Amino acid sequence: MTTILPPDATSTVGPPPPFDLELAAALDVIGEQLPAALTAEMIQPMRAGSLMADLSDEDLARDGSFTVTRRLVPGPAGDPDVELLILTPAGANSALPGIYHTHGGGMVIGNNRTGVDALQDWATEVPAVIVSVEYRLAPEHPHPAPVEDCYAGLLWTAEHAAELGIDPQRLIVAGASAGGGLAAALALLARDRGGPELAGQMLLCPMIDDRNDTPSAIQMAGRGVWDRTANDTGWTALLGTDREDVSPYAAPARATDLSGLPPAFIDVGSAETFRDEDVTYASRIWQAGGQAELHVWPGGFHGFDMMAPQAAISQEARAARVRWLRRLLGA
């Protein structure tokens, strides 16, 4: 069952950490459109709302800097095909690294265009082919549908790397929030099923622990973006209320073995729900003999760099990701 904290559980947790001053000002505006606590009744309005407006093909082309294509590829056995959005830097004359993207949205909102503009920013500095997967959303499609859609798309991408202009030795998975959790799950699946040998995993504020009981989850209840209530909404949509035997491919923090994984980049804000589960995940990768680069951005709320991109700390976070990509991919 879902973990229930005893009534006095919050007494051992200190007050929430402060927000960065620039981010706090942005949060005052963001909070008017995006409440911290998402409930199940809000999922459909959120899907239809202006916050989820899609980037057009013209937007994604960036004045001819990228070619934009879409492919329907085989989904999991017996399930519908999966749509991949493929963004290729214009004028590429040799195989490039590949970034396989799993979008965010708490497992309940978003599509394969959500957040992909941030990856295009990376690709202007570290040229790469971006492949963004459309996966089925909860609660209509609970686990394992979302992650299996993502894995099916990853298999197709790896098998067709040459056709896509991707160097298969430089294929990584990347995602933010729920997409970060899915990217972590893909790394586990690829290891356990003998799938594509990934060069890395970029996990941005990843949503990886359904137990929702860390000190940071308690501290940030009712504050910032995606608080403890919203987190429970997302996980319940994906898993239901019976959490007796949760798969690590749904909640990667449940994995008992983190050895043999590709190098990880993990970042998270100090003032967000996912802080402690993400820090623990990085620590467990090190303890298993793996490689992880961890950043905890002081005063950062969930998704701060996407919602307040001009803030100084957002610029630093984005630059750190590009530096890691350049080191990892030799670009």
C-alpha positions in Angstrom: 0.0 0.0 0.0 1.0 3.7 -0.3 3.4 4.7 2.5 1.5 6.6 5.2 3.6 8.7 7.6 2.7 8.7 11.3 1.1 11.9 12.6 4.4 13.1 14.1 6.6 12.3 11.1 6.9 16.0 10.2 8.2 16.9 13.6 11.7 15.7 12.7 11.9 17.6 9.5 13.1 21.2 9.5 11.5 24.2 7.8 11.7 24.3 4.0 14.9 25.8 2.4 14.5 29.3 0.9 14.0 29.9 -2.8 16.6 31.7 -4.8 15.5 35.4 -4.9 15.2 35.6 -8.7 13.3 32.4 -8.7 11.0 33.4 -5.9 9.9 36.4 -7.9 9.2 34.2 -10.9 7.3 31.8 -8.7 4.9 34.5 -7.6 3.8 34.8 -11.3 4.0 31.1 -12.1 1.8 30.2 -9.1 -1.1 32.1 -10.6 -1.3 29.6 -13.4 0.3 26.5 -12.0 -0.7 25.6 -8.4 1.7 23.6 -6.4 -0.9 20.9 -5.6 -2.3 19.1 -8.6 -5.3 16.9 -8.0 -6.9 14.2 -10.2 -9.7 16.5 -11.1 -7.2 19.0 -12.5 -5.6 16.6 -15.0 -8.0 17.1 -17.9 -8.1 20.9 -17.5 -4.3 21.0 -17.4 -4.1 18.9 -20.6 -6.4 21.4 -22.4 -4.9 24.5 -20.9 -2.6 27.1 -22.4 0.4 25.9 -20.4 0.4 22.8 -22.6 0.4 24.6 -25.9 2.4 22.7 -28.5 5.4 24.0 -30.3 4.7 24.0 -34.1 6.8 22.4 -36.7 7.8 25.9 -37.7 8.9 26.7 -34.1 10.9 23.5 -34.0 12.6 24.1 -37.3 14.2 27.3 -35.9 14.5 29.1 -39.2 15.9 26.0 -41.0 18.3 25.0 -38.3 16.6 21.7 -37.8 14.7 19.3 -40.0 11.5 18.1 -38.4 10.1 14.6 -39.1 7.7 12.2 -37.5 7.7 8.5 -37.6 5.2 5.9 -36.5 7.2 2.9 -35.2 6.1 -0.5 -33.7 5.0 -0.2 -30.2 5.1 -2.9 -27.5 3.9 -6.3 -28.7 0.1 -6.1 -29.2 -0.1 -2.4 -28.5 -0.5 0.6 -30.9 2.4 2.1 -32.8 4.5 4.8 -31.1 5.1 8.2 -32.7 8.7 9.6 -32.6 9.4 13.3 -33.3 12.9 13.5 -34.9 14.8 16.8 -35.0 18.0 16.7 -37.0 20.5 19.6 -37.2 20.5 20.9 -40.8 23.6 20.3 -42.9 24.9 17.3 -40.8 27.4 15.4 -43.0 28.5 12.7 -40.5 26.9 10.6 -37.8 26.0 12.6 -34.7 25.2 11.7 -31.1 21.6 10.8 -30.5 19.5 12.2 -27.6 16.4 10.0 -26.9 14.0 12.2 -25.1 11.2 11.2 -22.7 9.0 14.2 -21.9 7.9 15.4 -18.4 4.4 16.0 -17.1 4.0 13.9 -14.0 3.0 10.9 -16.1 -0.4 12.5 -16.8 0.2 15.4 -19.1 2.4 16.4 -22.0 3.5 15.0 -25.4 6.7 14.5 -27.4 7.0 18.2 -28.0 6.9 19.1 -24.3 10.3 20.4 -23.3 12.1 19.5 -26.5 13.1 23.1 -27.1 15.6 22.8 -24.2 17.2 19.9 -26.0 17.5 21.9 -29.2 19.4 24.5 -27.2 21.9 21.7 -26.3 22.1 20.6 -29.9 23.0 24.0 -31.1 26.2 23.7 -28.9 26.7 19.9 -29.1 25.2 18.9 -32.4 23.0 15.9 -31.9 19.9 14.2 -33.4 16.9 14.5 -31.0 14.4 11.7 -31.0 11.4 12.5 -28.7 8.9 9.7 -27.9 5.1 10.0 -27.6 4.1 7.6 -24.8 0.6 6.8 -23.5 -0.4 8.7 -20.3 -1.8 7.7 -17.0 -4.4 7.2 -15.6 -5.9 6.0 -18.9 -2.8 3.9 -19.5 -1.1 2.9 -16.2 2.2 1.2 -15.8 3.8 -0.5 -17.7 2.3 1.2 -20.8 4.3 4.5 -20.6 7.7 2.9 -20.1 7.1 0.1 -22.5 6.2 2.7 -25.2 9.4 4.5 -24.5 11.4 1.3 -24.6 9.9 0.3 -27.9 10.8 3.7 -29.4 14.3 3.4 -28.0 14.8 -0.1 -29.6 13.7 1.2 -32.9 15.9 4.3 -32.7 19.0 2.2 -31.9 18.2 -0.3 -34.7 17.8 2.5 -37.2 20.6 4.7 -35.9 22.4 4.8 -39.3 19.2 5.8 -41.1 18.7 8.6 -38.6 22.2 9.9 -38.8 23.0 8.8 -35.2 26.3 7.2 -34.0 25.0 4.2 -32.0 28.0 4.5 -29.7 26.9 7.9 -28.6 23.2 7.4 -27.9 21.9 8.7 -24.6 18.5 9.0 -22.9 17.3 12.3 -21.4 14.3 13.6 -19.6 13.0 16.0 -17.0 10.7 15.3 -14.1 8.5 12.2 -15.0 10.6 12.1 -18.2 13.7 11.9 -16.0 12.1 8.9 -14.2 11.3 7.3 -17.5 14.9 7.9 -18.7 16.3 6.2 -15.6 13.9 3.3 -16.1 15.1 2.9 -19.7 18.7 2.7 -18.5 17.6 -0.1 -16.2 15.6 -1.9 -18.8 18.4 -1.7 -21.4 20.8 -3.2 -18.9 18.4 -5.9 -17.8 17.0 -6.9 -21.2 20.3 -6.7 -23.1 19.0 -3.7 -25.0 20.9 -0.8 -26.5 24.2 0.0 -24.9 23.6 3.6 -23.8 26.4 6.2 -23.6 24.7 8.1 -20.8 21.5 9.1 -19.0 20.6 12.7 -18.3 18.1 12.8 -15.5 16.8 16.3 -14.8 14.8 16.6 -11.5 13.7 13.0 -12.1 10.5 11.6 -10.5 11.7 8.2 -9.3 10.2 7.3 -5.9 6.5 6.6 -5.5 6.8 6.5 -1.7 6.7 10.3 -1.5 8.0 10.3 2.1 11.4 12.0 2.0 12.2 15.1 4.1 12.1 17.2 1.0 8.7 16.0 0.1 7.5 16.9 3.5 9.2 20.2 3.6 7.9 21.4 0.2 4.2 20.4 0.8 2.1 23.2 -0.6 5.1 25.1 -1.9 6.8 25.7 -5.2 5.9 23.5 -8.2 4.8 19.9 -8.0 4.4 19.4 -4.3 3.6 16.3 -2.3 -0.1 16.3 -3.2 0.7 16.6 -6.9 3.3 13.9 -6.6 0.7 11.6 -5.0 -1.7 12.4 -7.9 0.9 11.5 -10.5 2.0 8.2 -8.8 -1.6 7.1 -8.1 -2.5 7.7 -11.7 0.4 5.5 -12.8 0.3 2.8 -10.1 -3.1 3.0 -8.3 -3.2 2.9 -4.6 -1.8 -0.6 -4.1 2.0 -0.1 -3.8 2.9 -3.5 -2.3 5.2 -4.6 -5.1 6.2 -1.6 -7.3 8.5 -2.3 -10.3 11.8 -0.5 -10.5 10.8 0.2 -14.1 8.0 2.3 -12.8 9.9 3.9 -9.8 13.6 3.5 -10.4 14.4 4.3 -6.7 12.9 0.9 -6.0 15.7 -0.8 -7.9 17.9 -2.9 -5.6 20.9 -3.0 -8.0 22.2 0.2 -9.7 25.4 -1.4 -11.0 26.2 -1.6 -14.7 24.4 1.6 -15.6 25.6 4.2 -18.1 27.1 7.5 -16.7 24.5 9.7 -15.2 24.0 13.4 -15.0 21.5 14.2 -12.2 20.4 17.6 -11.2 17.6 18.9 -8.9 16.7 22.0 -6.9 17.3 22.3 -3.2 13.8 23.6 -2.7 11.7 20.9 -4.5 10.0 17.6 -3.7 12.4 15.4 -5.5 15.6 16.7 -3.9 16.3 13.9 -1.5 15.3 10.9 -3.7 17.5 12.3 -6.5 20.5 12.8 -4.2 20.0 9.3 -2.8 19.9 7.9 -6.3 23.2 9.5 -7.3 24.8 8.2 -4.1 23.6 4.7 -4.7 25.0 4.8 -8.2 28.4 5.7 -6.7 28.1 3.0 -4.1 27.4 0.5 -6.8 30.7 1.5 -8.6 29.0 3.7 -11.2 29.5 7.2 -12.5 27.2 10.1 -11.7 27.5 13.8 -11.8 25.2 15.4 -9.3 24.1 19.1 -9.0 21.8 20.4 -6.4 20.9 24.0 -7.4 20.5 26.2 -4.3 17.0 27.7 -4.1 15.8 25.9 -7.2 12.1 24.9 -7.4 10.9 22.0 -9.6 11.6 22.8 -13.3 13.0 26.3 -12.4 15.2 26.6 -15.5 12.3 25.9 -17.8 10.0 28.4 -16.1 12.5 31.1 -15.3 15.2 30.6 -18.0 16.7 34.1 -17.6 17.6 33.7 -13.9 21.3 33.5 -13.2 21.0 30.0 -11.6 19.0 28.8 -14.5 21.7 29.8 -16.9 24.3 28.0 -14.7 22.2 24.9 -14.7 21.8 24.9 -18.4 25.5 25.5 -19.0 26.5 22.6 -16.7 24.3 20.2 -18.8 26.0 21.3 -22.0 29.5 20.9 -20.5 28.6 17.3 -19.4 27.3 16.5 -22.9 30.4 17.8 -24.5 32.7 15.8 -22.2 30.6 12.6 -22.5 30.0 12.8 -26.3 33.4 14.2 -27.3 31.7 17.0 -29.3 
